[in-house]
Structure formats: structure tokens, C-alpha cells
Amino acid sequence: MMQLGALEHDLKHLKKYMKPVHEECELIAAPAKVQSHFEPMGVVGIFSAWNYPIMTALKPVVQAITSGNAVLLKPSEIAANSSKAIKKFVDKHLDNDFIKCVEGGIDVAVAVNNLPLDLICFTGSTFVGKIVAGVAAKNLTRCILELGGKCPCVVHVSCELQHTIEKLCWAKFSNSGQTCIAPDYVFVDERVVKNFTSGMIAKIESWFGKNKDGHDDQGKIINDFHTKRLEKLIQTAGGDILYGGKINHEKRHIQPTLILNPGIDSPIMQEEIFGPVLPIFTYKNMKEVIKFINARPKPLAVYYYGNPGSVDAIDLANLTSSGAFMTNECLFQSLSHY
């Protein structure tokens, strides 16, 4: 649905995108006229991610095509079945003189990365993104990198607690937390933390149950490597495990996990979690939250639950920097065309 929406939006606005823009002209050049004309960049290399393999592949493909470019698409080999389906769709339904889909592992990705492309669109980890950008620089290829990060969430004393709990449970534990813009950790006002944690536990059990084999609405961890990685993050987190922490390696299932006050220097607070594990911190005033966020790399999003007109909300929005700032919602910025 998101891909269809993107296609409909781009087709609707295509003439506007293509229309020359009249620019201001210096007086010394008068009566000359200046216009900016937009043209395709050429061949766009698209590297999609494994966590949302259809969206991260086809949405940029739509945008590249409607901009008049040719496309070389490399789906993630980690989501192997989705990669096969995307390849089949492209080969059967799209013009292969202008749109090619290539499958393969790291060797294929490296080969595509080394081509003299006109633009690279990469969705994935910061670590791999640095490699992609470094190789692209040798060909002076421009890059659009959609990377991961640690998105903080703030639960204010003024929040509507039940709404907040439902939104956070959905955003953090759907797809087993394997969403780059999911809340990575949460600051909760100390006055409401007890009700917040008890409400989260009740909602987790209501939605996902207690089955050690998991629940279809939560989903599985993508592979054994990431299952073991998340297990290690839980084991080395410190703090108090309020709920969860159980792991079924055979099913690649990790129970939704809440950890109160994990170690600030522990691995779980140093890298993107990308799983159904939520660190929880308490706070007394917004200044300490802002200081904490600003001491770390800029996040993809900052989420705030509470009165959007409060001084704390305004300060959080104005004194931090992120890719998106949302009040009383999560994830929906991904639906925006802007």
C-alpha cells in the first residue's frame, strides 16, 4: 500500500517536479532571465534492507523511475525469499532495459557498489553505510544513506498513559522491534514509571501472550546471528529485567523485554538494539533528558508523549536535533512524502 501511495503521489505531482523554476537575477545581468531545469541523474543503484524488504526496495525504485532514471536494484540477501519475489516481479512486470534487479551476497553488493553509478540509495546499518559511501567516493558517486540509530522516547507526566502504552507496545514490539525508527529506549517521568511499567507488561501479555514460541503478531528475529546478538545485549545490559528476556533459539523468538536502568556504558546503550528489548530510564526534569540525547549521535526520531504545548515538549523539540520529532505517535513519519 505504501508503494502504491508513493507512486500515486509522484505521478500526481510529476508535472510540478519537472516544471522549470524561475530564479532571481542579479541587477547587473538585467534584463536576463534565470531558470533552474531539472533532469534525471542517470543510473541509480538501490540497496534495500532486510527488515522491510518490499518497502525499502520498491519505494525508492518508484521515486527513481518517476524522476526519469534507470535503476539497478540489489535486494538484501538476508531476506532471501523476499529477494526472490522482488527479482521475479521486476523481471516479469517492469522494463528490463531500464530496471535491473540483481541478487546475491556481499560479493554482488561490492560489485554494484564499485560501478560508476550516478546515485546510490542505501538503507541499512551505519557500519555498512560508511563502507558504501567510502567506495562510492572513489567514483564521486553521490549517496542517499538511510541509516540506523537510537531513537529516544520521552513519557511525560502529562501523557495519556493508556494511549502511550499501546503506541509504544505496537511500535517497539511489532516486527520484533526490527524497525530503524522504532523507539530504542524510553525516559519516563519518575512520577508515572510504576504505572507505565505495569501497564506495558499487561499490554504485552494481552497482545503477544506468554508462549515461549512467540506470536505471529510479533514476528521472528531475522536470523541466528541477530538472535545471538540480542541475547548478548540482554545478558550484558545490567539494570533490572522487569519482564521478558526469554529466548527460543530454535524458533528465533525473543520475548518482549523491559529493562529498567541498564548500564549507560553497556553495549545495549551503545548500539542500535533492533529487537524487542526496551531500556527504561526515569527522569526528574527535562534538562537531564535533553543533555542525555544531545551527548549522543543525532537520532532518526525523537518521540514525546504528553501535552504538546507544555514547556517541556517545546524545549525537547527546540533543543534537540533529529530526523523527525513526533508527539503522541510513533513511526507514522515514514508515511510522509516529505
C-alpha positions in Angstrom: 0.0 0.0 0.0 2.8 2.4 0.8 4.4 1.7 -2.6 1.1 2.4 -4.4 0.7 5.6 -2.4 4.2 6.8 -3.3 3.5 6.0 -7.0 0.2 7.9 -7.0 1.8 10.8 -5.2 4.7 11.1 -7.6 2.5 10.7 -10.7 0.2 13.4 -9.4 3.0 15.9 -8.8 5.2 14.9 -11.7 4.5 18.0 -13.9 5.2 20.2 -10.9 8.5 18.4 -10.3 9.5 18.8 -13.9 8.5 22.4 -14.3 11.4 24.9 -14.5 11.8 27.2 -11.6 12.3 30.9 -12.2 15.1 32.3 -10.1 16.1 35.8 -9.1 18.6 37.5 -11.3 21.3 40.0 -10.2 20.5 43.5 -11.3 23.8 43.7 -13.2 22.5 41.0 -15.5 19.1 42.5 -16.2 17.1 42.1 -18.2 18.3 38.5 -18.3 16.1 35.6 -17.0 17.4 32.7 -15.0 15.7 29.3 -14.7 16.5 26.0 -13.0 15.7 23.0 -15.1 15.5 19.5 -13.5 16.9 16.5 -15.3 17.4 12.8 -14.4 20.6 11.9 -12.7 21.2 8.7 -14.8 21.6 5.2 -13.3 20.6 4.8 -9.6 21.9 1.9 -7.6 19.4 0.9 -4.8 20.4 -1.3 -1.9 17.4 -2.3 0.1 17.2 -3.6 3.7 16.1 -6.9 5.1 13.7 -5.7 7.8 11.1 -4.2 5.4 12.4 -5.7 2.2 9.5 -4.7 -0.1 9.1 -1.1 1.1 12.8 -0.3 1.1 13.2 -1.8 -2.4 10.2 -0.6 -4.3 9.6 2.8 -2.8 13.0 4.2 -3.9 12.5 2.4 -7.2 9.2 4.3 -7.8 10.9 7.6 -6.9 13.9 6.9 -9.2 11.6 5.8 -12.1 9.3 8.8 -11.9 12.4 11.0 -11.9 13.4 9.6 -15.2 16.3 7.4 -14.1 17.4 3.9 -14.8 17.7 1.6 -11.8 20.0 -1.2 -10.7 18.3 -2.8 -7.6 20.1 -5.1 -5.1 17.7 -6.5 -2.6 19.1 -7.7 0.7 20.2 -11.4 0.6 19.4 -11.8 4.3 15.6 -11.7 3.5 16.2 -14.4 0.8 12.5 -15.2 0.0 11.6 -11.6 -0.4 14.6 -11.0 -2.6 13.5 -13.8 -4.9 10.0 -12.4 -5.1 11.3 -8.9 -5.9 13.5 -10.3 -8.6 10.6 -12.2 -10.1 8.4 -9.1 -10.0 10.9 -6.8 -11.6 11.9 -9.3 -14.4 8.2 -10.0 -15.2 6.4 -6.7 -14.9 9.0 -3.9 -15.4 11.0 -2.8 -18.4 14.3 -4.6 -18.0 16.1 -2.2 -20.4 15.8 0.4 -17.7 15.3 -1.6 -14.5 17.5 -4.5 -13.5 17.4 -6.5 -10.3 20.5 -8.5 -9.2 20.5 -11.0 -6.4 23.5 -12.2 -4.4 25.6 -11.9 -1.3 28.3 -9.5 -0.2 30.3 -10.1 -3.4 27.5 -8.9 -5.6 26.8 -5.9 -3.4 30.5 -4.9 -3.6 30.5 -5.3 -7.3 27.4 -3.0 -7.6 28.9 -0.5 -5.2 32.1 -0.2 -7.4 30.2 0.6 -10.6 30.3 4.2 -11.8 26.7 4.9 -10.8 25.2 8.4 -10.8 23.4 8.0 -7.4 23.4 5.3 -4.7 20.4 4.9 -2.3 21.3 2.7 0.6 19.2 1.5 3.5 20.9 -0.3 6.3 23.3 -0.1 9.2 25.7 2.8 9.9 28.6 0.5 9.7 27.8 -0.8 6.2 26.7 2.7 5.2 30.2 4.0 5.8 31.7 1.3 3.6 29.2 2.1 0.8 29.9 5.8 1.0 33.6 5.2 1.1 33.6 3.1 -2.1 31.2 5.4 -3.8 33.5 8.4 -3.1 36.2 6.8 -5.4 33.8 7.3 -8.3 32.5 10.6 -7.0 29.1 9.0 -6.8 26.5 10.8 -4.7 24.8 8.8 -1.9 21.5 8.9 -0.1 22.0 6.9 3.1 19.1 5.9 5.3 20.9 4.5 8.4 20.1 3.2 11.8 20.4 4.9 15.2 19.0 5.0 18.7 15.6 6.8 18.8 14.7 8.1 22.2 11.2 8.4 23.6 10.0 10.6 26.4 6.9 9.8 28.5 5.9 13.0 30.3 3.7 13.1 33.4 1.0 14.8 31.3 0.6 11.9 28.9 -2.5 9.9 28.4 -0.9 6.7 29.8 -3.1 4.0 28.2 -2.6 5.6 24.7 1.1 5.9 25.3 1.4 2.3 26.4 -0.5 1.0 23.3 1.5 3.1 20.9 4.9 2.1 22.4 4.0 -1.6 22.5 3.0 -1.6 18.9 6.0 0.5 17.7 8.6 -1.4 19.7 7.5 -5.0 19.5 5.8 -5.4 16.1 8.2 -7.0 13.7 10.1 -7.9 16.8 11.5 -4.4 17.1 13.3 -4.7 13.8 12.4 -1.2 12.7 15.0 1.5 12.3 12.7 4.3 13.6 11.2 2.3 16.5 11.8 3.7 19.9 15.2 2.4 21.1 14.9 3.5 24.7 12.5 5.5 26.8 12.7 8.1 29.5 9.7 8.0 31.9 8.8 10.7 34.4 9.5 9.1 37.8 6.0 10.0 39.0 4.4 7.7 36.4 7.1 5.0 35.9 5.4 2.4 38.2 2.0 2.7 36.3 3.9 2.8 33.0 5.8 -0.4 33.5 2.9 -2.4 35.0 0.7 -1.2 32.0 3.4 -2.2 29.5 3.6 -5.7 31.0 -0.2 -6.1 30.9 -0.4 -4.9 27.3 2.5 -7.2 26.2 0.8 -10.2 27.6 -2.6 -9.1 26.2 -1.2 -8.7 22.7 1.5 -11.3 22.5 0.7 -13.8 25.2 3.3 -15.9 27.2 4.0 -18.6 24.6 7.8 -19.3 24.6 7.5 -20.0 20.8 6.3 -16.4 20.1 3.3 -15.0 18.4 2.6 -14.3 14.8 1.8 -10.6 15.5 5.3 -10.1 16.9 7.3 -12.0 14.3 10.6 -13.7 14.4 14.2 -12.4 14.5 15.6 -12.5 11.0 18.4 -15.0 11.6 20.5 -16.8 14.2 23.2 -14.2 14.2 20.9 -11.4 15.3 19.1 -13.7 17.8 22.5 -14.4 19.5 23.4 -10.7 19.2 20.2 -9.6 21.0 20.7 -12.3 23.6 24.2 -10.9 24.4 22.8 -7.4 24.7 20.2 -8.6 27.3 22.8 -10.5 29.2 25.3 -7.6 29.4 22.8 -4.8 29.9 22.8 -4.6 33.7 19.9 -3.0 35.4 16.7 -4.9 36.3 14.8 -7.1 33.9 11.2 -6.2 34.7 9.8 -8.5 32.1 10.8 -11.0 29.4 14.4 -11.9 28.5 13.5 -15.4 27.5 14.9 -16.7 24.2 14.0 -19.6 21.9 16.9 -20.1 19.5 15.1 -22.8 17.5 12.1 -20.5 16.8 14.3 -17.3 16.7 11.9 -15.8 19.2 12.9 -13.2 21.8 10.2 -12.4 24.4 9.4 -8.7 24.6 11.8 -7.4 27.3 11.7 -4.4 29.6 15.0 -3.4 31.3 14.9 -0.7 34.0 18.0 1.4 34.3 20.5 -0.6 32.2 24.2 0.5 32.3 24.8 3.6 30.3 28.1 2.2 29.0 26.7 -1.3 28.4 26.5 -2.5 24.7 22.7 -2.2 24.7 23.1 1.6 25.1 26.0 1.9 22.7 24.5 0.3 19.6 21.1 0.2 17.9 19.1 -2.6 19.5 17.0 -3.5 16.5 15.0 -6.0 18.5 12.1 -6.4 21.1 14.1 -5.1 24.0 13.2 -1.7 25.6 15.5 0.0 28.1 13.6 2.3 30.5 15.1 5.2 32.5 13.4 7.5 34.9 13.9 11.3 34.9 13.1 14.2 37.2 13.4 17.2 34.8 13.6 17.6 31.0 17.0 19.2 31.1 18.7 15.9 32.0 16.8 14.2 29.2 17.9 16.8 26.7 21.5 16.6 27.9 21.5 12.8 27.5 20.1 12.9 24.0 22.5 15.7 22.8 25.5 13.8 24.1 24.9 11.1 21.6 24.7 10.8 17.7 21.7 12.5 16.2 18.7 10.1 16.2 16.4 9.4 13.3 13.5 10.4 15.5 12.6 11.8 18.9 9.2 10.7 20.3 7.3 12.6 23.0 4.1 11.6 24.8 2.4 14.2 26.8 0.9 17.7 26.4 2.5 19.1 23.1 2.0 22.6 24.3 4.0 22.2 27.5 7.3 23.9 28.1 9.0 20.5 28.4 7.6 19.5 25.0 8.7 22.7 23.3 12.2 22.6 24.9 12.6 19.0 23.8 11.7 19.8 20.3 13.8 23.0 20.1 16.8 22.0 22.0 17.4 18.6 20.4 18.1 17.7 16.7 16.7 14.6 14.9 15.3 13.5 11.6 11.8 13.8 13.0 10.0 14.9 16.1 6.6 13.4 16.9 4.2 14.0 19.7 1.8 11.2 20.9 2.6 9.0 17.9 5.3 6.6 16.7 6.6 5.5 13.2 4.0 7.4 11.2 6.5 9.9 9.8 7.5 7.1 7.4 4.2 7.6 5.6 5.0 11.2 4.8 6.2 12.1 1.3 8.3 14.9 2.9 
